[in-house]
Amino acid sequence: MVDLPPKVKRTDAIQSFESQETPFVQITDSDGATGLGYTYTIGQGGPAIVSLLHETLVPQLVGREAEEIERLWRDLLFSTHATSVGAITSLALAAIDTALWDLRCRRAALPLYQMLGGSKSSVPMYTTEGGWLHISTEDLVADAVKAKTLGFSGSKVKIGRPHLSEDRERLQAVRDAVGASFELMVDANQSFNLAEATRRATVLQALDIAWFEEPMPADDVGSHASLAASTSVPIAVGESMYSISQFKDYLVAGAASVVQVDVARIGGITPWMKVAHIAEAHNVPVCPHFLMELHISLVCAIPNAPWLEYIPQLDNLTSGPMRMENGRAFPSDQPGLGIDWDMDQISNKKIEHLNFSIT
């Protein structure tokens, strides 16, 4: 496991993002080929993931066929049914699943986005990195204007200040500065109840906000359905959901206008693709949460992913950044996940007592 403190201060309505604990899994097959996968937590929980990998999940891989990714994912999920559905289990499964997909792509000499479908060769980006809740209105405006100049198609602003008027003032200032054609998204990080979310949606509708993200606790499907029916502002959810069925419930209820499935929190690439296809069947876009270096390949594999969120996180562990030009992101053409890992940096930064090997 590697601990990655963010380079900038990141705050929202419920937390301060002070650490990213990042467990890695490297799988080697009988021919010597390797695949490297990873997962993450914001703040705490990384050692619990490593423990579950060490004690329960990874030993089950020895001697198995690495190409049977679907079977392996199902077997591992069933072996931990007493702790499913849950964040720790899904995050641990993701580390293994992404390693298996990396191995498959390397063996096939194909980049991940082509292995999964190859729907497009680039995707527009919106930025979140300059929209954190503690940032002053002046700096919010400056960041959004800069993002527009750099070619970004939109910016996301965190909301949830003590009074509605504060959120309105901040968003109005940004809207006035960037104009009507630049998309603004907002994120409440599950901080409201239905009454307050409905109240704030009225303001968001007047400002032509592109989506209202995580307005309420993620397990309250009914309230999200009520909110979605009461406003023209699209409702975005998904980063705090950990199973395919949870997304199904939202989509069937008409409670999600934008699906923000997170490849680590859903349990890996295998379930991520299923959620993306369910969303496509409901004519709903997929705009994944965080992990841009991995999600770039996934959003370029499917037709219903119009955005990639810009929050850099792996600069200290890679030899080069994700390719970006004029506000668009491009998947790597190299075999595997498409992340240019610096293995020396990973080795140097690993936490020794959480490092193990199983053969």
Buried (B, 14 or more C-beta within 10 A) or exposed (E): BBEBEBEEEBBBBEEBBEBBBBBBBBBBBEEEBBBBBBBBBBEEBBBBBBBBBBEBBBEBBEEEEBBEBEEBBEBBBEBBEEBBBEBBBBBBBBBBBBBBBBBBBBBEEBBBBBBBBBBBEBBBBBBBBBBBBEBEBEEBBBBBBEBBEEEBBBBBBBBBBEEBEEBBEBBBBBBEBBEEEBBBBBBBBBBBEBEBBBEBBEBBBEBEBBBBBBBBEBEBBEBBBBBBEBBEBBBBBBBBBBBBEBBBBBBEBBBBBBBBBBBBBBBBBBBBBBBBEBBBEBEBBBBBBBBBBBBBBBBBBBEBBBBBBBBBBBEBBBEEEBBBEEBBBBBBEBBBBBBBBBEEBBEEBBBEEBEEEEE
